[in-house]
Amino acid sequence: MKFSLFVHMERADPAIPHRRLFEELEELALLVEEAGFETVWIGEHHAMEFTIAPNPFIQLAHLGARTSRIRLGTGNVVAPFWHPLRLAGEAAMTDVATNGRLELGIARGAYVFEYERMLPGLDAMGAGLRMREIIPALKRLWEGDYAHDGQFWSFPTSTASPKPVQPGGVPIWVAARDPSSHDFAVAQGCHVQVTPLASGDGEVAILKERFDTAVANHPEVPRPKIMLLQHAFVADSEAEAEALADDLSRFYGLFGAWFANKRPIRQAIMDPLTAEERAGMPQYAPEVVRRNLVIGQADEVIARLKGYEAMGYDEFSIWIDSGISHERKRKSLELFIRDVMPAFA
């Protein structure tokens, strides 16, 4: 099982300069490249300091110039916010800039907050339909001389310019959860990204079963890869593990509040949750988060990851976004590199 890093700029304090966050993101990317990680993933988000990446291709192209080996992925671009020609061209240009190291993750998006601002009236169903239309169009545009007349986009004969460096185009990953999205991804020859969020290992197993069913339903398609995205933190003591669980509990509370889209937001920052609000989210209580996420000392983390490897996951991506300081993120990654990765060499 390979390892990758899912990372964004994030801040809750407007006094922290964005330039500092950009430099810290680069530092983490260089750290994991040196350690032998497979990919750095950065997703697309708008008008929210909780997750800062209005166009992940910009950050990835920058990292492409600062790194030499590690692959660089969108995790994910939000399909309905892109015209097929623009996405095909910008992805191809990023592949050129990174000398063939781009991985293109695509999702329907999830935040109603973003739908309201980027494409008013959009809902999850409409977003999913747009994702299913844009993926085959991308492949045809990279081949070239393709005209499209679809439900959401139409354009005359066109070719992506530039073309990707990678033969056959940039590898595409689909963020999948329900059985139909797994089936669509596999039928299209796309790799699959899954995240159980903070639901625990039962959900991890269910997501893998859905992927396996989709693979079995499409024997004509070479088996794609599946990546598990999940928070994982290595602590040097049980006390630190408990503190990390409390931090991740707070993070998931805000995550849920952004999804609910009801709390006030000022300067793209949502106020911290009150104790009463946190208590009203028992699914994110620290003890639940401690049990459901990969948090602990090295031996505990190794055991959890070995279980995922045995399930057949090809890649485990450490979701480092957490609301904690850069120094604590780096410490956890250094412990992971030193004490966990050798068990998977």
N, C-alpha and C positions, 0 to 999 in steps of 0.2 A: 504494500500500500504506500502510495506516494503522499507527500505533504505539501500543502500550499497555504498561502496567507490571504485572508479576506480582510481588507483594511480600507478605512476612509479617514479623511480629516473630520474631526468632530470637536465641537466646543459648546460649553454652557456659560462661559465667561467671556463677554464681549471685549474684555481688556486683553485677551490673548490674540496676538496678531495672526492673521491667516498665513502670512509668510512663514512664521515659526511652525505652524502645523504642516505646511508643505515640506519643510526641511525635515521634520520628524517622520513624515510618511516615507520620504526618500531614505532616511536612516534605517528604518525597519526593513524596507525592500532590499537594501544592500546587505543587511545582516542575514536575511533568510536566503539570499542568493549564495552568499559565501558558505552557508550551512548545507546547501544542496536541495533546497525546496524546489518544487516543480514550477509553481506559478504564483504570481501576485495578482489578486483579483480586486477590481475597484468598480463599484456600481454607479448608476446614474440617479441623482436626486436633485430636487429643485426647491429653492426658497426655504430651506430648513438647515439650521446649523447642527442639528442632531446628526446629519449625514451630509457631508459637503462634497458634491461632485456633479456639477451641472453638465459636464461632458467628460466622461472618464477617459476618452481618447487623448485629451490634453495631458493628463497626468501620466498615462501609459507611454505616450511618445517621449515625454521627458525622462521617464525611468528607462526607456529603451536606450537613450543616449548615455545613461549613467551606469547601465549594467551590460553584461555581455552574453549571458547564458540563460537566465531565468525567463520563463515564458510570462506573458503579460496579458491578463484577461479582463474583459468587462464582466462584472458580476453583479448586476446585469444592465444592459441598455433596456429602456422601456419602449417596447415596440410601437405603441400607438403615438408616441411623441416624435416619430421619425418618418420621413418619406423614404420609400425603398431606395430611390436613386441616391439620396443623401447618405443613408446608412451604408449602402454598398460602397460608395466612394470614400467615405471617411474611414471605414474599417480597412479598406484596401490601402489607403494612404498610411494608416498607422502600421499596417503589416510591412509596408515598404520601409517606413521609418525605423522599425524594430528589426528589420532584416528577417522577416518571416517568423516572428515569435508571438503573434497575436492569437488569442483565443477569444471568440465572440460569444459571450453569454447573452441570452435574450430572455426577457420576461414580459408578462403582460402589465407589470406594475401592481402595486397593492394599496398605496395610500390614496384615499379619497381626497385628502388635502392637496395632493399633486394633481389629480384628475381635475379638480375644480379650477385650478389655476392654468393648467397646460391645455386642457381640452374639455371645457365645460360641457356637462351632460354625459360624459363618458362613465360607464360602469364596468364592472369586472367582466361581464359577458362580452360587451363590445370590445374591451381591451384584448380579451383572449382571441376573439375572431380576427382582430387586426394582426396579432402575433402569428396566427396560423396562415394568414395571407402573405405576410412579409417574408417569412423564411424561405419558401420555395422561390420567391421573386429574387431574393438576394443571390441564390445559387445561379439562377439564369442570367442575372446581370453580370456576374463574374465571368460566366462563359461568354457573354456578349451578344449583341444584336437580338434583343428581346423586347417585345412589346407586351404591355400588361393592361388588361381590362378587367379589374376586379370589383369587389363590393365597396372598397374604401379608397383605392388608388387606381388611376388610369394614366398611361403615358405611351407615346409612340415608341417605335423601335429605338432602343438605347443600349449602351454598353457602359459598365462601370469604368471610370477613368480616375485613378490608375487601376491596374489589375493587381490582385494580391501577389506577393512573392511566392506563397506556398502553392504548390501544384494542386489543382482542384479547388482552390479557394481556402478561406480561413475556416478552421474547425468551428462548428457552431454547437453551443450548449443551450439546452432549454431548461428553464426553471420549472420543475414539474412537481405536482402534489397529488392530484386526483388521478384515477386510472386512465381517463381519456387523454390527459396531457402526457402521461408516460407513453401511451400508445402512439400519439401523434409524433412525439420526439423520435421514438425508435423507428417508426415508419419512414420518417424523413432522413434517417441516417444521422441524427444528431446525438451528441452526448447529453447526459442528464445531470442536472444539479438538483439536490434535494436538501431541505433543512427541516428538522423537526421542531425548530425554535427551542422552547424549553419544555417540550412534552415528554421527553424521556426516551429510554431505549425501546419501549414497545412501539413507539412511532417510528423509530429508526428501522426496526424490523419490518413494519408494514410498508414503508416507502420502498425498501429493497424488494419486497415481495411484488409490489406493483410493477417495478422495473422488470423483474424476472418474468412476470406474466406477459408484459409487452414484448420482451425479447422472444419468448416462446411463440407468441402470436405472429411473429415476423421472421421466420427462419430464412427468408430470402435476403435479409439485411445482415451484414456482418455485425457482430455484437458491439455496440458502442460502449463507452466508459460511463461510469456513474461516480459522482463526487458527493460526499456528505459534508455539508457546511454546518458547523456547530461551534459554539463558544467552548474554548478549552484553555485552561490556565493551570500552570504548574506552580505550586507553592513550596516553600522550604520548611513549613511547619503546619500543623493542624490549625493553629490560631490564624495563620495567614490564609489558609484555605477558607476558613469561616468568614474572614473579613472580605475575601473575594466574592464569596457567595452573597454577602449582603450588598456589595457593590453591584453585582449582576442582577440581584433582585430589584434594586433601584433602577437600573438600566431598563429591564424588561417592563417595569411599571410605566416608565416614560414611553417606551416602545408601544405599549398598549394604548397609552393616552394619545399618541400621534395617530394611531389607527382609528381611535374613536372620534377624533377630530372635533372635540367639543371644548377643550380648554383654551384660554387666551394665549396668544403668541405675540411676543414683542421682539422686533428686530430679528425675526426668524428663530427665536429661542423660546422654548416653553418653560414656564416656571417649574421648579422642583415640586414633586408631589408632597403633599402633607402626610403626616403619619396616618391620619384617618383615611386618606385616599389609598395609601399603600396597604393598609389593613383591609380595604375593600377589594383587593386583588389577591386572594389567597393562593391562586395558581402560580403567583410569582413570589411567594413567601421565601425567605432565605433558605429554610430547610428543604423546601421543594426544589429550588434552584440548585442547591448543593447536591441533591440526589439525582436530578435529571440532566445536569450539564457535566462536562468533563472538567471537574475542579478537584484538585488534590495534590498530594505529593507524587513524586515520579512513579513509584510502583503502582499506585492507584490509577494514574493516567495511562500507563502502559497496559494494564489489564483491560481497561475500557476500550482502548484503541485496538488491542488484539482481538477483542470481540467483534468489532466492526470489520476488521480485516478478514476474520473467519466468515462473516456474512457475505463477503465478496465485493465490498466496496473497493474501488480502484484508487481513490484519492480521498484524503481527509483534509478539509480546509479549515484552518483555525480562524474563527471569527474573532478578531481582536478588538473590535469596537465595543466599548464598555463603559465609557464615562470616567475611567480611571486615568491616572497621569501617564504620560509618555514613559516615564522612568519605570513605572510598575509594569507596563506592557513589555518594555524591553527586558526587564528582569525575568518575566515569565517565559518569554521566547528564548532567552539565554539558557534558562533551566531546561526547557523543552529540548533545545539543541544538544545540550551537554548530557542530560540524564535520560531522555526518552528516545530520541532518534536512534541511538546505537542499538536499541532493541529491535529495530526494523531494518537494519543495514542488510 
